[in-house]
Structure formats: C-alpha cells, structure tokens
Amino acid sequence: MQASFPKAATDQGARHVDGSGSGSPGARHVAIIMDGNGRWAKKRLLPRIAGHRAGVEAVRRVARAARELGLECLTLYAFSSENWKRPASEVADLMGLLRHFIQADLDEFHANGVRLRVIGDYRALDPALVGMIDGAIARTAENSGPVIAIALNYGAQDEMVRAAQRLARRVADGELDPAAIDPAAIEGALDTADLPPLDLLIRTSGEQRLSNFMLWQAAYAELYFTDILWPDFDADALARALASFNRRDRRFGGL
Ligand code: FPP
C-alpha cells in the first residue's frame, strides 16, 4: 500500500521544524539538488569518486537530520536522466555507490520507520539494481515514518512526458474524458503523486538553476541556494535552510 498525504500545501498545521510555532506551517517536503561533489574533490586534489563518496556520507547525515527535524518527506536528486552524458566510469561509480548505499543503509532506514521511494525512470537501470530498489521499496512500504525519495534516472520533462502518456492511455481506453484532465489529474500521474506537496527546494554549491528537477512540483516551492558544496552539507545547514523557509511569506498567488 502506498502512503497518502493531504495534498494542499496549506491544509495541515505542520509544526515548524525549528521549533517556532507561529506564522505559516513548517515544511513538510524538502527536496535537494546535491551539487558540488566534483568541486569538493578537486579542491582536495582527489578523484571525483572521492567527492561522490563524501556525498553519500552527507546523504546519511541529512536523512538522519530530516527525520529528527520531523520532515515528512526528503527528496534527493541522485542521478538525472542527463547524467548519462558523464564518462562511463563515473556513471558506473555512481551506480556502485547507490547499490552499496541500499545494501548498507536499508536496515537502519527500516529500523527507523523510514519509507524508501524512488522517483524517475529507474526501471531503465541495470536489472539487478532495479530488483534491489524494488525490494527496498517493498520492505519499507508499510513503515509509518518519513519518506526518503531518491530521484534516479530522473528528469522533470521526462516525468511529465511519462505522465502525459499515462493519461493518454486512459483516454484511449475510454476511462478518461480529455476535458477532465486538470492540474490534479496531471499531479496524480506524476512520480510524486502520493508524496506531500513540495515546500522547499535546496541547491548546494552556488549554482542557481533547477536543472530539470521537479519543475511541476516547484511551482509554489520556496527556493534556497547555498554555496556549501554537497559533501559539506550537514544538519546545521539543513536547519538554516528551514529557518529561512520559516521566515518566508508564502501566498500561493493570493495576497
Ligand atoms: C553533483 O555533483 C552530484 C551528482 C551528479 C550525484 C549526486 C550523488 C551522490 C550524492 C551520491 C550518490 C547518492 C546516493 C543517494 C547514494 P557534481 O559531480 O556535478 O559536482 P561538480 O558540479 O562540482 O562537478
């Protein structure tokens, strides 16, 4: 069974994760573009894989912090549908790290009630890795704790194309009236259908672009850019991002 969340961004008085109790509700869903592994390694005269390894350590720290701070969902951009353009050796390194991460960390996630999810076209990956991912998702599906969603072979435009194809198939099968396709129908066909609305999108390493990440979901998300390179990102950095979020005045197009 998939988890379901109230959809409207304002429909739940979630507590402020920094402990303050006033103003708009605290963040429920935070997504991170984890950028800067390569530059972190270069600064230390290390190979890029060392930066990605340190990036995995940051993933562990931040996943733990997200749970402790009471977030409902943390989505992490681990491999984009465009990352295939990198040298084959780096792609293989990233896939190896991912495999090892699932093997090494699944028990801890499960013990802490975390539900593991994946967004993106991950079924196009190596079949052994797909099996491992499906096993991890199934094992943690009934947990009641926060969701850690890993974006794998993910691109927002690709996600929207796949959503359009799903809806088109339902139209062709006579199940769906084209006139009934509204934002909720599209949202329901995205990979994030059963995740809470995105509140805060963080990008590390000083770059200020979305790089094809959660373009639909970011429509009303708050954006937060930090110069910290991903391997240096930690619980304090996450808390600072959330404190910034809590100071924002979100109007969702209203006054
Ligand atoms: C961007 O840094 C980072 C990535 C493309 C991959 C992110 C992957 C990890 C943090 C490790 C694997 C993740 C999991 C969940 C196990 P970059 O290489 O583009 O850095 P640069 O821009 O400084 O070169």
Boltz pocket constraint, residues with backbone or C-beta under 6 A from the ligand:
constraints:
  - pocket:
      binder: B
      contacts: [[A, 34], [A, 35], [A, 36], [A, 37], [A, 38], [A, 39], [A, 40], [A, 52], [A, 53], [A, 55], [A, 56], [A, 59], [A, 76], [A, 77], [A, 78], [A, 79], [A, 83], [A, 94], [A, 97], [A, 98], [A, 101], [A, 150], [A, 205], [A, 230]]
      max_distance: 6.0
